[in-house]
Amino acid sequence: YVDVRTAEQRVEAAGTEVVNAREGVRIATGRYQAGLGLFQDILTAQQALYTALTDQVTAQEALETARVAFFRAIGSPVAAAR
């Protein structure tokens, strides 16, 4: 149960990370368009977004794995995990 709750928290944190990374891309693009930033800043922000999205998928997979392990441990059918 603790693993499931921890995984749920990681999914939530990863979602926040994605939101922040998207905002970083928006800000970097705006700064570049205003002549205040470098194109490299956009690339760096996009890389951070890609990393955040990857982390989000990894966290979601870990949550599903934790749910399956939990339901298996209590003897419940895995289909009930959804």
Disulfide bonds with the S-S distance in Angstrom:
none
